[in-house]
Amino acid sequence: MAEEFEMPEEMAEEAVEVIDEETAEETEEGAAPDRISDEELDRIADAAIEFIGNVLSYMNVGEVEINEYEGDEGELILDLTGDDLAILIGRHGKTLDALQFLVSTATARMVGYRYPVVVDVEGYKGRQREKLETIAYNAADRAASQKRSVRLRPMTPYERRIIHITLADDPRVETASEGEGAARRVVVLPL
């Protein structure tokens, strides 16, 4: 029987910092082909699921079901469900961010290129996305009504991306990122 595993907070934070660096350093080299066949998408999903299964075999999380589906932006989403998966989310989602990084990196190495794979636990990222969209809309309302910039709290690359996408079509504002590493944040600017 597997022993209880808990990722130390500093390990999760270090992995998130590496995610920030990886995101900043990503180039076209190693990018996914323009069109992915269904067979190739299945190969990517199989590689990611195999890796997740290997990681979970070291953790005492019980039975885990992995549901796969395609996201709105063409990404492959793997949603893990089970009885005791809070350990996979961690404090403020940092453990899930670290798992996301590991799965993305391992999958890229297994298939030979990066393809967007999102790992979620019981819809956590979906709920977080809804919260981030609300934050984005509120910031846009404040920036537009007060005619001043609104600086949001520091966020992960994924969180910043959600803010930018949410406000991309809002004619009242534009968004920009400022800061470095873990202190990087979105600024909502009135037009």
VEXDREN-2710 file (C-alpha; in Angstrom, 1 decimal):
% VEXDREN-2710
k/r/px/py/pz
1/MET/0.0/0.0/0.0
2/ALA/1.3/3.5/-0.9
3/GLU/2.3/5.8/1.9
4/GLU/0.7/9.2/2.4
5/PHE/2.4/11.7/0.2
6/GLU/2.2/15.4/0.6
7/MET/4.2/17.8/-1.6
8/PRO/6.1/20.2/0.5
9/GLU/4.9/23.8/0.0
10/GLU/8.4/25.0/-1.1
11/MET/8.6/22.2/-3.7
12/ALA/5.3/23.3/-5.2
13/GLU/6.4/27.0/-5.1
14/GLU/9.6/26.1/-6.8
15/ALA/7.8/24.2/-9.6
16/VAL/5.5/27.2/-10.1
17/GLU/8.5/29.5/-10.5
18/VAL/9.9/27.1/-13.0
19/ILE/6.6/27.3/-14.9
20/ASP/7.0/31.1/-15.0
21/GLU/10.5/30.7/-16.4
22/GLU/9.4/28.0/-18.9
23/THR/6.5/30.1/-20.1
24/ALA/8.8/33.1/-20.6
25/GLU/11.3/31.0/-22.5
26/GLU/8.9/29.1/-24.8
27/THR/9.6/29.6/-28.5
28/GLU/8.2/28.2/-31.7
29/GLU/10.7/25.4/-31.6
30/GLY/9.0/22.3/-30.1
31/ALA/5.5/23.8/-30.8
32/ALA/2.7/21.5/-31.7
33/PRO/1.9/21.1/-35.5
34/ASP/-0.8/23.4/-36.8
35/ARG/-3.3/20.5/-37.2
36/ILE/-3.5/17.5/-34.9
37/SER/-5.3/14.4/-36.0
38/ASP/-7.6/12.5/-33.7
39/GLU/-5.1/9.7/-33.5
40/GLU/-2.3/12.1/-32.5
41/LEU/-4.6/13.7/-29.9
42/ASP/-5.3/10.3/-28.5
43/ARG/-1.5/9.6/-28.3
44/ILE/-1.0/12.9/-26.4
45/ALA/-3.9/12.0/-24.0
46/ASP/-2.6/8.5/-23.5
47/ALA/0.9/9.9/-22.7
48/ALA/-0.4/12.4/-20.2
49/ILE/-2.8/9.9/-18.6
50/GLU/0.0/7.4/-18.3
51/PHE/2.3/9.9/-16.6
52/ILE/-0.5/11.0/-14.2
53/GLY/-1.2/7.4/-13.3
54/ASN/2.5/6.9/-12.5
55/VAL/2.6/10.0/-10.2
56/LEU/-0.7/9.0/-8.5
57/SER/0.7/5.5/-7.8
58/TYR/3.0/7.1/-5.2
59/MET/0.2/8.9/-3.5
60/ASN/-2.5/7.6/-1.2
61/VAL/-5.5/9.1/-3.1
62/GLY/-7.6/6.1/-3.7
63/GLU/-9.5/5.5/-6.9
64/VAL/-9.1/8.2/-9.4
65/GLU/-11.1/8.6/-12.6
66/ILE/-9.6/10.8/-15.4
67/ASN/-12.1/12.4/-17.8
68/GLU/-10.7/13.9/-20.9
69/TYR/-12.2/16.5/-23.2
70/GLU/-11.3/19.3/-25.5
71/GLY/-11.3/22.9/-24.1
72/ASP/-12.7/26.0/-25.8
73/GLU/-9.2/27.0/-27.1
74/GLY/-8.3/23.5/-28.4
75/GLU/-6.4/22.4/-25.3
76/LEU/-6.7/18.9/-23.9
77/ILE/-8.3/18.9/-20.5
78/LEU/-7.8/16.0/-18.1
79/ASP/-10.1/16.3/-15.1
80/LEU/-9.3/14.0/-12.2
81/THR/-12.2/12.9/-9.9
82/GLY/-12.1/10.8/-6.8
83/ASP/-12.8/10.7/-3.1
84/ASP/-9.7/12.3/-1.5
85/LEU/-8.0/14.6/-4.1
86/ALA/-7.6/17.8/-2.1
87/ILE/-3.9/16.9/-1.7
88/LEU/-3.5/17.3/-5.5
89/ILE/-4.8/20.8/-5.4
90/GLY/-2.7/22.1/-2.4
91/ARG/-2.8/25.5/-0.9
92/HIS/-4.0/28.1/-3.4
93/GLY/-3.7/25.5/-6.2
94/LYS/0.1/25.4/-6.0
95/THR/0.4/21.6/-5.9
96/LEU/-2.0/21.4/-8.9
97/ASP/0.2/24.0/-10.7
98/ALA/3.2/21.9/-10.1
99/LEU/1.4/18.7/-11.3
100/GLN/0.3/20.6/-14.4
101/PHE/3.9/21.6/-15.1
102/LEU/5.2/18.0/-14.6
103/VAL/2.5/16.6/-16.9
104/SER/3.0/19.2/-19.6
105/THR/6.8/18.7/-19.6
106/ALA/6.6/14.9/-19.5
107/THR/4.0/14.8/-22.2
108/ALA/6.0/17.1/-24.4
109/ARG/9.1/14.8/-24.0
110/MET/7.0/11.7/-24.7
111/VAL/5.4/13.0/-27.9
112/GLY/8.2/15.3/-29.1
113/TYR/6.5/18.7/-29.0
114/ARG/4.4/20.9/-26.7
115/TYR/0.6/20.6/-26.9
116/PRO/-1.6/22.4/-24.4
117/VAL/-2.6/19.9/-21.7
118/VAL/-4.6/21.2/-18.7
119/VAL/-4.8/19.1/-15.6
120/ASP/-7.8/19.8/-13.3
121/VAL/-9.0/18.2/-10.1
122/GLU/-12.8/18.0/-9.7
123/GLY/-13.4/21.2/-11.7
124/TYR/-11.1/23.3/-9.5
125/LYS/-9.6/25.3/-12.4
126/GLY/-13.1/25.8/-13.8
127/ARG/-14.3/27.4/-10.6
128/GLN/-11.0/29.4/-10.4
129/ARG/-11.6/30.6/-14.0
130/GLU/-15.0/31.9/-13.1
131/LYS/-13.6/33.8/-10.1
132/LEU/-10.8/35.2/-12.3
133/GLU/-13.4/36.3/-14.9
134/THR/-15.4/38.1/-12.2
135/ILE/-12.2/39.8/-11.0
136/ALA/-11.4/40.8/-14.6
137/TYR/-14.9/42.3/-15.2
138/ASN/-14.8/44.2/-11.9
139/ALA/-11.4/45.6/-12.6
140/ALA/-12.5/46.7/-16.1
141/ASP/-15.6/48.4/-14.6
142/ARG/-13.4/50.2/-12.1
143/ALA/-10.8/51.2/-14.7
144/ALA/-13.4/52.5/-17.1
145/SER/-15.6/54.4/-14.5
146/GLN/-12.7/55.9/-12.5
147/LYS/-10.5/56.5/-15.6
148/ARG/-7.4/55.1/-13.9
149/SER/-5.3/51.9/-14.1
150/VAL/-6.2/49.0/-11.9
151/ARG/-3.4/46.7/-10.8
152/LEU/-4.4/43.2/-9.9
153/ARG/-2.6/40.9/-7.4
154/PRO/0.4/38.9/-8.6
155/MET/-0.8/35.9/-10.6
156/THR/0.5/32.8/-12.2
157/PRO/0.9/32.7/-16.0
158/TYR/-2.3/30.7/-16.3
159/GLU/-4.3/33.2/-14.2
160/ARG/-2.9/36.2/-16.1
161/ARG/-3.8/34.6/-19.4
162/ILE/-7.4/34.2/-18.2
163/ILE/-7.6/37.9/-17.3
164/HIS/-6.1/38.9/-20.7
165/ILE/-8.5/36.6/-22.6
166/THR/-11.5/37.7/-20.6
167/LEU/-10.9/41.4/-21.4
168/ALA/-9.5/41.1/-24.9
169/ASP/-12.8/42.2/-26.5
170/ASP/-13.8/44.8/-23.9
171/PRO/-13.7/48.1/-25.9
172/ARG/-13.3/50.1/-22.6
173/VAL/-10.0/48.7/-21.5
174/GLU/-6.8/47.1/-22.5
175/THR/-4.5/44.8/-20.4
176/ALA/-0.8/44.5/-19.8
177/SER/1.5/42.6/-17.6
178/GLU/4.1/44.1/-15.4
179/GLY/6.7/42.8/-12.9
180/GLU/8.9/39.8/-12.8
181/GLY/8.5/36.2/-11.7
182/ALA/6.1/35.6/-8.8
183/ALA/5.4/39.3/-8.6
184/ARG/4.1/39.6/-12.2
185/ARG/0.6/41.0/-12.4
186/VAL/-2.0/42.2/-14.8
187/VAL/-2.8/45.9/-15.1
188/VAL/-6.1/47.0/-16.6
189/LEU/-5.9/50.3/-18.4
190/PRO/-8.8/52.5/-19.4
191/LEU/-9.0/53.5/-23.1
END
